């Protein structure tokens, strides 16, 4: 990847810059790890949660699901009532990488599947959110990754060229969807690998 090729980097948030995992909440509510995993695989699933990323009302969604699983009413309603406890904190080594990219003069963007209310809360909670030059958030737009429309929204809104835009995401299907549009997408596996992937961006004047 040549240094002259990349002039924008778009970051996923949950799993890249923010340590988001429902288990951070539900380890407090389940004594049995196996029961917790069954609950997340069978009741509060990622397919169910995807509707939240598309902007539907989380509390109403939880009430509907709780009617189907009355034995887990408290745990299901906690998804709405204690949602922010799923976001343990910033992944500081990656925040430092973001700071380096920003300092290099490359524009930085947030491209994330996230509920509208969570986006507002996390903008207040995490200082690094103010560093972005723009954002596309699924719950605000009503379209979520890996739908190609959300990537086109980013490109069109900020006049980005796909090949000159790098996208970082921890989900392989999102990386593949971005690549299908010509975006220079890379999978996030850790801060050290990310820094290597961004080497040409961070060191544009190397010999």
Residue pairs with C-beta under 8 A, 6 or more apart in sequence:
1 166
1 184
1 197
1 200
2 200
3 200
3 201
3 203
3 204
3 205
3 206
4 204
5 163
5 164
5 184
5 200
6 106
6 164
6 165
6 166
6 184
6 200
6 201
7 106
7 107
7 161
7 164
7 165
8 106
8 107
8 108
8 109
8 133
8 158
8 160
8 164
8 165
8 166
9 101
9 106
9 107
9 108
9 109
9 165
9 166
9 167
9 168
9 198
9 201
10 108
10 109
10 110
10 111
10 154
10 165
10 166
10 167
10 168
11 17
11 98
11 108
11 109
11 110
11 111
11 112
11 168
12 111
12 112
12 145
12 167
12 168
12 169
12 170
12 171
12 174
12 188
13 20
13 110
13 112
13 114
13 122
14 20
14 87
14 112
14 113
14 114
15 169
15 170
15 171
15 188
16 91
16 94
16 168
16 169
16 170
16 188
17 90
17 91
17 94
17 95
17 98
17 126
17 128
18 87
18 89
18 90
18 91
18 122
18 126
19 87
19 88
19 89
19 90
19 91
20 86
20 87
20 88
21 86
21 88
22 40
22 44
22 79
22 86
23 36
23 40
24 85
24 86
24 87
24 88
25 78
25 79
25 82
25 83
25 85
25 86
26 36
26 39
26 40
26 75
26 78
27 33
27 36
28 85
29 36
29 74
29 75
29 78
30 36
30 39
30 75
39 72
39 75
43 65
43 69
43 72
43 75
43 76
44 65
44 75
44 76
44 79
48 61
48 65
49 79
50 113
50 144
51 61
52 58
52 61
52 115
52 139
53 113
53 114
53 115
53 138
53 139
53 144
54 138
54 139
54 142
54 143
54 144
55 115
55 116
55 138
55 139
55 140
55 141
55 142
58 79
58 80
58 83
58 115
58 117
59 77
59 80
59 81
61 80
62 76
62 77
62 79
62 80
63 77
65 76
66 72
66 73
66 76
66 77
69 76
83 115
83 117
83 118
84 118
84 121
84 125
87 118
87 122
87 125
90 126
90 128
91 191
93 191
94 188
94 191
94 194
95 128
96 191
97 191
97 194
97 195
97 198
98 108
98 128
98 131
99 128
99 131
100 195
100 198
100 202
101 108
101 198
101 201
101 202
102 108
102 131
104 201
104 202
104 204
106 201
107 133
107 134
107 158
108 131
108 132
108 133
109 132
109 133
109 134
109 135
109 136
109 154
109 158
110 129
110 132
110 134
110 135
110 136
110 137
111 135
111 136
111 145
111 150
111 151
111 154
111 167
111 169
112 119
112 135
112 136
112 137
112 138
113 138
113 139
113 144
113 145
114 122
114 137
114 138
114 139
115 139
116 137
116 139
116 140
118 139
119 137
119 139
119 140
122 129
123 129
123 130
133 158
134 154
134 157
134 158
136 150
136 153
136 154
136 157
138 144
138 145
138 150
141 150
141 153
143 149
143 150
143 153
144 150
145 151
145 169
145 171
145 173
145 174
145 177
146 171
146 173
146 174
146 176
146 177
147 177
148 177
148 180
148 181
151 167
151 177
151 178
151 181
151 183
152 181
154 160
154 165
155 161
155 162
155 165
155 181
155 183
162 181
162 182
162 183
162 184
163 182
163 183
163 184
164 184
165 183
165 184
166 183
166 184
166 185
166 186
166 197
166 198
166 201
167 175
167 178
167 183
167 184
167 185
167 186
168 185
168 186
168 188
168 194
168 197
169 175
169 178
169 185
169 187
169 188
170 187
170 188
170 189
172 187
174 185
175 185
175 186
175 187
176 185
178 185
179 185
186 194
186 197
188 194
195 202
200 206
